[in-house]
């Protein structure tokens, strides 16, 4: 595995930690900025919306740059936004900082995944993407609790300054650890026309919808794990952070397992993953009040939910030849899945109670299965639906 993949994972780790840092420091930020807790919660929403809507525009702006140069520009934009958040003395300034960091992180993910595809062999891309996505999993598993601890001990601003320092380290590591891409990409980047041509491929939109439904199914449940675990399963509030750490550990394990199968069994792995997620979500809904089964099913969701990322990204890259803008728009659809899943889960709770998000997750996963059928038929027909070699023979999507 090229060391550059792990360098890029460090950058992703820093940005994911920044995305969720507010969640662990809500009371401190609320007091420091004179804002209500719901208003502080909207800072998380602002980051997510900026990722979904603003990321593609920033990615378009850096298309003509060589990818390594684009990464450095995005590091600089992200760092500026994070420093603005650290220095903010009012809610508006903090919100602006969050929007800037959200936009930059979305574009960074897109360009990073293109670099991963360019520096690895086709048959190794899924595994390499899985390694890079460990930055995302570890950002949730380690970045959030560490930043929460730092903020709790030294003040919430210290957490943002720590993330800024980590961003500088990741940028320096990129300078020395990520190679300049050879060939046309390093000379002039991508053209907007070439990138936009990929979106004319109807199959790409089907691929996007799969990712939205996979993530939506998972976050419909995950967003409400805390009330489910405390009010239905009977855990104390003090136990929940440790349960979420266990869930996070399951996502890291699952991500690495999926990465091993993402190259040669892209569609089948997603098919199995969605099927298992349906089983785990349904099992959790049925046995939410029984401790041992509830924990097993929760961990199962961690193993096969967001961990489908390597397969999702590999499928997108095969459909559109690993284009940076396509990767960034894909991250927007993933964010859309988070928003839709969380919103539907809340609507379900208001109407039917705490089991509803789990049942809605089953429904979304079931719908996701149908979006895989065209590629599954292509794979059986020998048209390269899941073969990296076949994908390399395909022309750019038009």
Secondary structure as a PSIPRED ss2 file (coil, helix, strand):
# PSIPRED VFORMAT (PSIPRED V4.0)

   1 X C   1.000  0.000  0.000
   2 X C   1.000  0.000  0.000
   3 X H   0.000  1.000  0.000
   4 X H   0.000  1.000  0.000
   5 X H   0.000  1.000  0.000
   6 X H   0.000  1.000  0.000
   7 X H   0.000  1.000  0.000
   8 X H   0.000  1.000  0.000
   9 X H   0.000  1.000  0.000
  10 X H   0.000  1.000  0.000
  11 X H   0.000  1.000  0.000
  12 X H   0.000  1.000  0.000
  13 X H   0.000  1.000  0.000
  14 X H   0.000  1.000  0.000
  15 X H   0.000  1.000  0.000
  16 X H   0.000  1.000  0.000
  17 X H   0.000  1.000  0.000
  18 X H   0.000  1.000  0.000
  19 X H   0.000  1.000  0.000
  20 X H   0.000  1.000  0.000
  21 X H   0.000  1.000  0.000
  22 X H   0.000  1.000  0.000
  23 X H   0.000  1.000  0.000
  24 X H   0.000  1.000  0.000
  25 X C   1.000  0.000  0.000
  26 X H   0.000  1.000  0.000
  27 X H   0.000  1.000  0.000
  28 X H   0.000  1.000  0.000
  29 X H   0.000  1.000  0.000
  30 X H   0.000  1.000  0.000
  31 X H   0.000  1.000  0.000
  32 X H   0.000  1.000  0.000
  33 X H   0.000  1.000  0.000
  34 X C   1.000  0.000  0.000
  35 X C   1.000  0.000  0.000
  36 X C   1.000  0.000  0.000
  37 X H   0.000  1.000  0.000
  38 X H   0.000  1.000  0.000
  39 X H   0.000  1.000  0.000
  40 X H   0.000  1.000  0.000
  41 X H   0.000  1.000  0.000
  42 X H   0.000  1.000  0.000
  43 X H   0.000  1.000  0.000
  44 X H   0.000  1.000  0.000
  45 X H   0.000  1.000  0.000
  46 X H   0.000  1.000  0.000
  47 X H   0.000  1.000  0.000
  48 X H   0.000  1.000  0.000
  49 X H   0.000  1.000  0.000
  50 X H   0.000  1.000  0.000
  51 X H   0.000  1.000  0.000
  52 X H   0.000  1.000  0.000
  53 X H   0.000  1.000  0.000
  54 X H   0.000  1.000  0.000
  55 X H   0.000  1.000  0.000
  56 X H   0.000  1.000  0.000
  57 X H   0.000  1.000  0.000
  58 X H   0.000  1.000  0.000
  59 X H   0.000  1.000  0.000
  60 X H   0.000  1.000  0.000
  61 X H   0.000  1.000  0.000
  62 X C   1.000  0.000  0.000
  63 X C   1.000  0.000  0.000
  64 X C   1.000  0.000  0.000
  65 X C   1.000  0.000  0.000
  66 X C   1.000  0.000  0.000
  67 X H   0.000  1.000  0.000
  68 X H   0.000  1.000  0.000
  69 X H   0.000  1.000  0.000
  70 X H   0.000  1.000  0.000
  71 X H   0.000  1.000  0.000
  72 X H   0.000  1.000  0.000
  73 X H   0.000  1.000  0.000
  74 X H   0.000  1.000  0.000
  75 X H   0.000  1.000  0.000
  76 X H   0.000  1.000  0.000
  77 X H   0.000  1.000  0.000
  78 X H   0.000  1.000  0.000
  79 X H   0.000  1.000  0.000
  80 X H   0.000  1.000  0.000
  81 X H   0.000  1.000  0.000
  82 X H   0.000  1.000  0.000
  83 X H   0.000  1.000  0.000
  84 X H   0.000  1.000  0.000
  85 X H   0.000  1.000  0.000
  86 X H   0.000  1.000  0.000
  87 X H   0.000  1.000  0.000
  88 X C   1.000  0.000  0.000
  89 X C   1.000  0.000  0.000
  90 X C   1.000  0.000  0.000
  91 X H   0.000  1.000  0.000
  92 X H   0.000  1.000  0.000
  93 X H   0.000  1.000  0.000
  94 X H   0.000  1.000  0.000
  95 X H   0.000  1.000  0.000
  96 X H   0.000  1.000  0.000
  97 X H   0.000  1.000  0.000
  98 X H   0.000  1.000  0.000
  99 X H   0.000  1.000  0.000
 100 X H   0.000  1.000  0.000
 101 X H   0.000  1.000  0.000
 102 X H   0.000  1.000  0.000
 103 X H   0.000  1.000  0.000
 104 X H   0.000  1.000  0.000
 105 X H   0.000  1.000  0.000
 106 X H   0.000  1.000  0.000
 107 X H   0.000  1.000  0.000
 108 X H   0.000  1.000  0.000
 109 X H   0.000  1.000  0.000
 110 X H   0.000  1.000  0.000
 111 X H   0.000  1.000  0.000
 112 X H   0.000  1.000  0.000
 113 X H   0.000  1.000  0.000
 114 X H   0.000  1.000  0.000
 115 X H   0.000  1.000  0.000
 116 X H   0.000  1.000  0.000
 117 X H   0.000  1.000  0.000
 118 X H   0.000  1.000  0.000
 119 X H   0.000  1.000  0.000
 120 X C   1.000  0.000  0.000
 121 X C   1.000  0.000  0.000
 122 X H   0.000  1.000  0.000
 123 X H   0.000  1.000  0.000
 124 X H   0.000  1.000  0.000
 125 X H   0.000  1.000  0.000
 126 X H   0.000  1.000  0.000
 127 X H   0.000  1.000  0.000
 128 X H   0.000  1.000  0.000
 129 X H   0.000  1.000  0.000
 130 X H   0.000  1.000  0.000
 131 X H   0.000  1.000  0.000
 132 X H   0.000  1.000  0.000
 133 X H   0.000  1.000  0.000
 134 X H   0.000  1.000  0.000
 135 X H   0.000  1.000  0.000
 136 X H   0.000  1.000  0.000
 137 X H   0.000  1.000  0.000
 138 X H   0.000  1.000  0.000
 139 X H   0.000  1.000  0.000
 140 X H   0.000  1.000  0.000
 141 X H   0.000  1.000  0.000
 142 X H   0.000  1.000  0.000
 143 X H   0.000  1.000  0.000
 144 X H   0.000  1.000  0.000
 145 X H   0.000  1.000  0.000
 146 X H   0.000  1.000  0.000
 147 X H   0.000  1.000  0.000
 148 X H   0.000  1.000  0.000
 149 X H   0.000  1.000  0.000
 150 X H   0.000  1.000  0.000
 151 X H   0.000  1.000  0.000
 152 X H   0.000  1.000  0.000
 153 X H   0.000  1.000  0.000
 154 X H   0.000  1.000  0.000
 155 X C   1.000  0.000  0.000
 156 X H   0.000  1.000  0.000
 157 X H   0.000  1.000  0.000
 158 X H   0.000  1.000  0.000
 159 X H   0.000  1.000  0.000
 160 X H   0.000  1.000  0.000
 161 X H   0.000  1.000  0.000
 162 X H   0.000  1.000  0.000
 163 X H   0.000  1.000  0.000
 164 X H   0.000  1.000  0.000
 165 X H   0.000  1.000  0.000
 166 X H   0.000  1.000  0.000
 167 X H   0.000  1.000  0.000
 168 X H   0.000  1.000  0.000
 169 X H   0.000  1.000  0.000
 170 X H   0.000  1.000  0.000
 171 X H   0.000  1.000  0.000
 172 X H   0.000  1.000  0.000
 173 X H   0.000  1.000  0.000
 174 X H   0.000  1.000  0.000
 175 X H   0.000  1.000  0.000
 176 X H   0.000  1.000  0.000
 177 X H   0.000  1.000  0.000
 178 X C   1.000  0.000  0.000
 179 X C   1.000  0.000  0.000
 180 X C   1.000  0.000  0.000
 181 X C   1.000  0.000  0.000
 182 X C   1.000  0.000  0.000
 183 X C   1.000  0.000  0.000
 184 X H   0.000  1.000  0.000
 185 X H   0.000  1.000  0.000
 186 X H   0.000  1.000  0.000
 187 X H   0.000  1.000  0.000
 188 X H   0.000  1.000  0.000
 189 X C   1.000  0.000  0.000
 190 X C   1.000  0.000  0.000
 191 X C   1.000  0.000  0.000
 192 X H   0.000  1.000  0.000
 193 X H   0.000  1.000  0.000
 194 X H   0.000  1.000  0.000
 195 X H   0.000  1.000  0.000
 196 X H   0.000  1.000  0.000
 197 X H   0.000  1.000  0.000
 198 X H   0.000  1.000  0.000
 199 X C   1.000  0.000  0.000
 200 X C   1.000  0.000  0.000
 201 X C   1.000  0.000  0.000
 202 X H   0.000  1.000  0.000
 203 X H   0.000  1.000  0.000
 204 X H   0.000  1.000  0.000
 205 X H   0.000  1.000  0.000
 206 X H   0.000  1.000  0.000
 207 X H   0.000  1.000  0.000
 208 X H   0.000  1.000  0.000
 209 X H   0.000  1.000  0.000
 210 X H   0.000  1.000  0.000
 211 X H   0.000  1.000  0.000
 212 X H   0.000  1.000  0.000
 213 X H   0.000  1.000  0.000
 214 X H   0.000  1.000  0.000
 215 X H   0.000  1.000  0.000
 216 X H   0.000  1.000  0.000
 217 X H   0.000  1.000  0.000
 218 X H   0.000  1.000  0.000
 219 X H   0.000  1.000  0.000
 220 X H   0.000  1.000  0.000
 221 X H   0.000  1.000  0.000
 222 X H   0.000  1.000  0.000
 223 X C   1.000  0.000  0.000
 224 X C   1.000  0.000  0.000
 225 X H   0.000  1.000  0.000
 226 X H   0.000  1.000  0.000
 227 X H   0.000  1.000  0.000
 228 X H   0.000  1.000  0.000
 229 X H   0.000  1.000  0.000
 230 X H   0.000  1.000  0.000
 231 X H   0.000  1.000  0.000
 232 X H   0.000  1.000  0.000
 233 X C   1.000  0.000  0.000
 234 X C   1.000  0.000  0.000
 235 X C   1.000  0.000  0.000
 236 X C   1.000  0.000  0.000
 237 X H   0.000  1.000  0.000
 238 X H   0.000  1.000  0.000
 239 X H   0.000  1.000  0.000
 240 X H   0.000  1.000  0.000
 241 X H   0.000  1.000  0.000
 242 X H   0.000  1.000  0.000
 243 X H   0.000  1.000  0.000
 244 X H   0.000  1.000  0.000
 245 X H   0.000  1.000  0.000
 246 X H   0.000  1.000  0.000
 247 X H   0.000  1.000  0.000
 248 X H   0.000  1.000  0.000
 249 X H   0.000  1.000  0.000
 250 X H   0.000  1.000  0.000
 251 X H   0.000  1.000  0.000
 252 X H   0.000  1.000  0.000
 253 X H   0.000  1.000  0.000
 254 X H   0.000  1.000  0.000
 255 X H   0.000  1.000  0.000
 256 X H   0.000  1.000  0.000
 257 X H   0.000  1.000  0.000
 258 X H   0.000  1.000  0.000
 259 X H   0.000  1.000  0.000
 260 X H   0.000  1.000  0.000
 261 X H   0.000  1.000  0.000
 262 X C   1.000  0.000  0.000
 263 X C   1.000  0.000  0.000
 264 X C   1.000  0.000  0.000
 265 X C   1.000  0.000  0.000
 266 X H   0.000  1.000  0.000
 267 X H   0.000  1.000  0.000
 268 X H   0.000  1.000  0.000
 269 X H   0.000  1.000  0.000
 270 X H   0.000  1.000  0.000
 271 X H   0.000  1.000  0.000
 272 X H   0.000  1.000  0.000
 273 X H   0.000  1.000  0.000
 274 X H   0.000  1.000  0.000
 275 X H   0.000  1.000  0.000
 276 X H   0.000  1.000  0.000
 277 X H   0.000  1.000  0.000
 278 X H   0.000  1.000  0.000
 279 X H   0.000  1.000  0.000
 280 X H   0.000  1.000  0.000
 281 X H   0.000  1.000  0.000
 282 X H   0.000  1.000  0.000
 283 X H   0.000  1.000  0.000
 284 X H   0.000  1.000  0.000
 285 X H   0.000  1.000  0.000
 286 X H   0.000  1.000  0.000
 287 X C   1.000  0.000  0.000
 288 X C   1.000  0.000  0.000
 289 X C   1.000  0.000  0.000
 290 X C   1.000  0.000  0.000
 291 X H   0.000  1.000  0.000
 292 X H   0.000  1.000  0.000
 293 X H   0.000  1.000  0.000
 294 X H   0.000  1.000  0.000
 295 X H   0.000  1.000  0.000
 296 X H   0.000  1.000  0.000
 297 X H   0.000  1.000  0.000
 298 X H   0.000  1.000  0.000
 299 X H   0.000  1.000  0.000
 300 X H   0.000  1.000  0.000
 301 X H   0.000  1.000  0.000
 302 X H   0.000  1.000  0.000
 303 X H   0.000  1.000  0.000
 304 X H   0.000  1.000  0.000
 305 X C   1.000  0.000  0.000
 306 X H   0.000  1.000  0.000
 307 X H   0.000  1.000  0.000
 308 X H   0.000  1.000  0.000
 309 X H   0.000  1.000  0.000
 310 X H   0.000  1.000  0.000
 311 X H   0.000  1.000  0.000
 312 X H   0.000  1.000  0.000
 313 X H   0.000  1.000  0.000
 314 X H   0.000  1.000  0.000
 315 X H   0.000  1.000  0.000
 316 X H   0.000  1.000  0.000
 317 X H   0.000  1.000  0.000
 318 X H   0.000  1.000  0.000
 319 X H   0.000  1.000  0.000
 320 X H   0.000  1.000  0.000
 321 X C   1.000  0.000  0.000
 322 X C   1.000  0.000  0.000
 323 X C   1.000  0.000  0.000
 324 X H   0.000  1.000  0.000
 325 X H   0.000  1.000  0.000
 326 X H   0.000  1.000  0.000
 327 X H   0.000  1.000  0.000
 328 X H   0.000  1.000  0.000
 329 X H   0.000  1.000  0.000
 330 X H   0.000  1.000  0.000
 331 X H   0.000  1.000  0.000
 332 X H   0.000  1.000  0.000
 333 X H   0.000  1.000  0.000
 334 X H   0.000  1.000  0.000
 335 X H   0.000  1.000  0.000
 336 X H   0.000  1.000  0.000
 337 X H   0.000  1.000  0.000
 338 X H   0.000  1.000  0.000
 339 X H   0.000  1.000  0.000
 340 X H   0.000  1.000  0.000
 341 X H   0.000  1.000  0.000
 342 X H   0.000  1.000  0.000
 343 X H   0.000  1.000  0.000
 344 X H   0.000  1.000  0.000
 345 X H   0.000  1.000  0.000
 346 X H   0.000  1.000  0.000
 347 X H   0.000  1.000  0.000
 348 X H   0.000  1.000  0.000
 349 X H   0.000  1.000  0.000
 350 X H   0.000  1.000  0.000
 351 X H   0.000  1.000  0.000
 352 X H   0.000  1.000  0.000
 353 X C   1.000  0.000  0.000
 354 X C   1.000  0.000  0.000
 355 X C   1.000  0.000  0.000
 356 X H   0.000  1.000  0.000
 357 X H   0.000  1.000  0.000
 358 X H   0.000  1.000  0.000
 359 X H   0.000  1.000  0.000
 360 X H   0.000  1.000  0.000
 361 X H   0.000  1.000  0.000
 362 X H   0.000  1.000  0.000
 363 X H   0.000  1.000  0.000
 364 X H   0.000  1.000  0.000
 365 X H   0.000  1.000  0.000
 366 X H   0.000  1.000  0.000
 367 X H   0.000  1.000  0.000
 368 X H   0.000  1.000  0.000
 369 X H   0.000  1.000  0.000
 370 X H   0.000  1.000  0.000
 371 X H   0.000  1.000  0.000
 372 X H   0.000  1.000  0.000
 373 X H   0.000  1.000  0.000
 374 X H   0.000  1.000  0.000
 375 X H   0.000  1.000  0.000
 376 X H   0.000  1.000  0.000
 377 X H   0.000  1.000  0.000
 378 X H   0.000  1.000  0.000
 379 X H   0.000  1.000  0.000
 380 X H   0.000  1.000  0.000
 381 X C   1.000  0.000  0.000
 382 X C   1.000  0.000  0.000
 383 X C   1.000  0.000  0.000
 384 X C   1.000  0.000  0.000
 385 X C   1.000  0.000  0.000
 386 X C   1.000  0.000  0.000
 387 X C   1.000  0.000  0.000
 388 X H   0.000  1.000  0.000
 389 X H   0.000  1.000  0.000
 390 X H   0.000  1.000  0.000
 391 X H   0.000  1.000  0.000
 392 X H   0.000  1.000  0.000
 393 X H   0.000  1.000  0.000
 394 X C   1.000  0.000  0.000
 395 X C   1.000  0.000  0.000
 396 X C   1.000  0.000  0.000
 397 X C   1.000  0.000  0.000
 398 X C   1.000  0.000  0.000
